[in-house]
Structures are given as C-alpha cells and as structure tokens.
Amino acid sequence: METDQNKVYIVGNWKMNPATEDDADTLFDEVENDVYKLTGDAVEVVVCPPCLFLPQFDPEGKVRLGAQNVFWEERGAYTGEVSVEMLRRFGVKYVIVGHSERRCNLGETDEMVNFKVRACLAGRVRPILCVGETLEDRQGGHADEVIVGQLDNALRELSESEIAGKLIIAYEPVWAIGSGAVPTTDEVMGVGLLIKKVLSRIFLSRQIADEVPLLYGGSVNPQNCRDLVEKTGMNGLLVGTASLKAGDFMGIVKEFGK
Ligand code: PGA
C-alpha cells in the first residue's frame, strides 16, 4: 500500500480551459518548470486538462496527469465517451469523478458515479471522488445527509482492498465552487471527520478511514490554501480557477513544498 499520509495533493482542475492547445502548452510548461525546482516530494502536483490536450504532456514528468471524467465501459457503442484504458495509455494517473458540475448540469447520478469509481479502481487509475452539498442543502440543514448519501452510493460494492492506496475523496461544497465563498476551517474539518466516520462504517476499518486522502475544493487561492489544509486535517486541495494561472497555482503548491 502506498503511504499517502504525509503527502499534500494539489490537483488543478482546468475544466473546459484554456481555449487552445498552445495556451495549454504554455500553462503546463510554466507549472512543470516550477515543479521541477521543488526539492523533495512533499507535494503531489496533479493537472487535469481537457482530455483532448493530454497527449501533449509528458506522462513521465513530475506533474502527474489527471482527467476530468471517464466512462465505465471498456469499449463499444458509447458515443462521445472515453474509457479508463484510453486515458491510461496517455499517462493518466488520476480521474476526477462525480464533480458537481457534471452531477448538476449533465445529470450524472450517484449510480453513474459508482460505476466510474469502480472502473477507475479496476483500471488502475486513482479516482478523485467529489462529494458536497448545494446551497439549498446547506440552508435546509441537509448537508451532512447529502454527503453521507453520496458516499454510500459511490462506494457501493467495493472492498477495503480495492480502495486502499487508490481512492481519494474531495469535499467540494457546491456553493463554494467559483464563488469566492469558502466554509470555515472548522466546517471543513467537521466534514472531514464525517467522511472518515462513513468510511469506517462502510469498510469496517478505522485504518482505511485514516488512510484515504481527503481534499478540499471550492474557491481555493494562494491566500486561503494553507489554512484549508493545516487547520482542517485535509490532505490536499482541488483547485479550479486558480489552476488556470501558473503563478496562482504554484503559489498554492509552494505553500506546501519548497
Ligand atoms: P474553483 O473550482 O477553485 O474555481 O472554486 C473548484 C472545482 O470546481 O474543483
């Protein structure tokens, strides 16, 4: 099993950006050049570009490649979809699964998220499973219930040995994404503890609950990033907007690795 405990994961989710392959190259190169200057491997830096740009980037470099989505079948009549194996052949090591933009805008259900998580684990790429409540859930006092439900459904039919050293969970409150609003560090810590409790219950193991890396995502920037890890017990961050400027992204990375 990999030892994830002391690593900080900084994952950039470029979403549907930038507009051209040249801009993608420039952004990736700027990040990679700076990551090469870091000594040690306290930080695992992951970049998730639109999958069309993946072949441009060095899969063996210090910046790990991630994808923003995947389909669960291996091949066949699934128009528009891409399989785990197709991604893996371009060096993809991580896949974001169940991002709220896919759940809310594209109708991705808990069942689909479960199929995707299982396909990633079976195909030896690490799923970054996103969970989080909407503003409506939060205002209605249902946030915890929503998060627990998303976890229970996404992790159906999986065993401890299947997720060990592979699964990553990202807590991304929907209302914090791209809004500039962030929960308090106490709130993030509370959700982290809730996720661990659910993992212990599902897998009947305290150990696995402590080993699955937990990320926070939603309006992370170079100013708030340190507290969102150090004061919350999180193991890293999922970064959207700030990952589109190399200076901002590396400002975050450098808070955790010199
Ligand atoms: P944001 O996006 O950093 O722009 O809030 C985070 C995400 O959607 O993963």
Boltz pocket constraint, residues with backbone or C-beta under 6 A from the ligand:
constraints:
  - pocket:
      binder: B
      contacts: [[A, 13], [A, 172], [A, 176], [A, 177], [A, 178], [A, 179], [A, 217], [A, 218], [A, 219], [A, 220], [A, 238], [A, 239], [A, 240], [A, 241], [A, 242]]
      max_distance: 6.0
